[in-house]
Amino acid sequence: MAAIVLSKENFEAEVLNSDIPVLVDFSASWCGPCQMLAPIIEEIADEAGDFKVGKVETSEEMDLAIEYRVSSIPCLVVFKGGKEVKRSVGAIPKQAILELMK
């Protein structure tokens, strides 16, 4: 399944009320490291079975970025049961992202 495009309108339903863990990628189209990470995030989204992946375009969804204290991108945040449980800032390898989901 492809990564879900997240916005203020669907964030609660897709992330906070999800019955499975969610990896949220806060990024921006103009960000070099974000673009390097994008294909890895899509690959993980396609392979994910026990969690889902969402993407927040921070330049379009500033309110979400502010609400979740995203000051540097790319920022990966793991939500379980509607709460943030892990966070990683910066481009990291695929295996490190998968480790976040454990």
N, C-alpha and C positions, 0 to 999 in steps of 0.2 A: 504494500500500500504506500502510496506517495505521502510525503509530509503534508500535514494539514496546515493551510494558511490560517493563522490565528489573528483575531482582531478583538477589540474591546467587546464587540457584539457576541462572539462565540467562545471567548476564553473561559468563562465560567462553565459552560456546558461541556466543552471539549477537554478542559484541563482540570479545573477544580472539582467537577462532579464526575470525573472519569473513574470507572471501576478498575482500571488497570493503570500502571505507572505511565507517566508522560515525560518525554524528553523534549524540552522547549529550547529551540535555537533562537536567541535574540541576536539579530544581525542586520546588516544594511547592504544594499546593492553597491554602494560606493566604496565599501570596505574591502581592501585587498585580502587580509587574512580570512574574512568571512567568505569571500569567493573561493579561496583555496579549500575551505571546509565544506562548502555547499555540496559538492558531489559525494563526499563521504557521508554527509547527513542524509542525502537522498538514498544512497546505497543502504544505510542502516534502516531507513524508513521502509524500504522495499523488503528487507529481510526480517524486520521485527515481527515477532509472533506474540510475545507476552507483554509488550508495551507498545505505545504509539509515539509518533514523532510529530511535533508541531514547529512552525517557524513564525517568528514575529519580525516583521520589517520595521525596525525601530524608527526610521525616519517618517513612517506613516502612522505608527502607533506609539507616539511619544508618551501618552498617558500610561500605557502598560509598562514601558521601559522605566518610567519614573516610579510607578507603583511597586515594581519588583527590584528597585534600586540597581538598575543596570547602568553602570557608568563607563564600562569598557566593553567593546565587542570584538570578536564574537563572544557571547556568554551563553553557556549551556546550563540550564537549570532542570533538575529532575524533581518532579512532583509525584508524591504518592499520597493517596487519600486526601487530595486537595491541599497538601502542604508541601512547601519546598523542603527537600531532604538533602540535596547535594547541589554544588555549583562549581563550574570550571570556567575560567576566563582565558581567552586566547585560543589559537588554533592548536588542536592536539590530535594525535593519531587515532585511527579508528579503534584500535584495541583499548586505548585509554577511555574513549567514549563508552564503549561497551562495558568497561569496568565500572563506570559511573552508574550503570543500570543494575548492578548487582546489589 
